[in-house]
Amino acid sequence: MNKKFRIFATCDIGEAFSRLRERGYDLEVYPQPQAPPKSLIIEKVRSGVDGLVTTLRDPIDAEVFEAGKDTLKVVAQIAVGFDNINRADANRYKVPFTHTADVLTEATAEFAFLMLGMLARQMWSAEHLTRESQWGFWHPYLPFLGDEITGKTIAIIGTGRIGLAMIKKCAGFDMNMLCYDPAYENHDYINAIQELMDLRHTRGISKEKTWIKYVPFETALRNSDFVSVHVPLLRPGESSTPTLHLFNETTLKLMKPTAFLGNTSRGPVVDEKALARALREKWIGGAALDVYEKEPLPADSPLRDPSIADRCRLMPHFASAARITRLDPDPNKGMAGRCVQGLIDVLESNYGGDVTKMPYVVNKEAFGKT
Ligand code: NAD
């Protein structure tokens, strides 16, 4: 019989929690939809919980780990990004933390693609026209036109899990692709996509020949009609190629004045002041955003400027927000299922208790054999 593990969850994740209850875990779920104050997380950890279930809204750092010294055994995050968890602190206190990679990959890439499509084809403005009874006639080019996606060139910034899934979706729309990733170039995948593109062309499915290749960052920005960002948030000191404000005045100015930027990664990857200026002054064609430097988006954000509303789509950190992806209790389908499985693996010493073998643990480096 399991020891009765105590868990504090900073939010509800639905049916997946019944797996913990069935196993006799003592589970407390923060009842509000908003994030709990950090002081409450610390209080719960200090009271001796074995595991924490967290979301990207919860700051998990040395203060939290210190409160759980000798008692906190695992932090299970329901998200793939973990920039809210201080990895160095987790390692110092030797607390493994888990994430929910892979199960949200397709949903996030799909949303990134659709968001860019909505922006380029002016769907938001077009629906307003209809709803507000401003649709007075069919006309070849009035009151405005959108831009096609099919046949255009897209820059894929970051070719990890979601970047590669985005490539697959773009290939279906006969797009050319310029890929950039300073740490991970998956040439096998890119070559397979090129073969697929060539086959579509030779069999008459695609009219034009299309192509995909890795290029330097600046080349990708200068030559693309769309730019889609799929990097983790990495602050200076966390990587030799940090992504904080990767898109700033200088790099936004490299983009074509007609190009569209899509960001479903993390807000601080884009300098929002610079982006608002880029939209106002038309350095770029438009932007579709799902994530922000501060979330929820503040009322006084320059991105809310009505004069750029037709060129700036604003989504509420929604890219993985699809039913199966978020809540399926199966660890191979849903973030909720994978989050719970990550927690169980650590607490119940699955994989012979070897943290380095547990698939959902992120900071394996802290548990290598010495
Ligand atoms: P991943 O780790 O598989 O891929 C990230 C890729 O970015 C890696 O290949 C890495 O080498 C690359 N990279 C690192 N620094 C870079 C740089 N300076 N320039 C270009 N590329 C760089 O991660 P993933 O599963 O593809 O997820 C990517 C990110 O997307 C997550 O970290 C998360 O922040 C975000 N995300 C957001 C949502 C949402 O709801 N909006 C959903 C899922 C993921």
Residues whose N, C-alpha, C, O or C-beta is under 5 A from the ligand:
A	BS01	NAD	V80 G81 L104 T108 I157 G158 T159 G160 R161 I162 G163 Y180 D181 P182 A183 Y184 H230 V231 P232 L233 T241 P242 T243 T264 S265 R266 D290 H317 F318 A319 S320
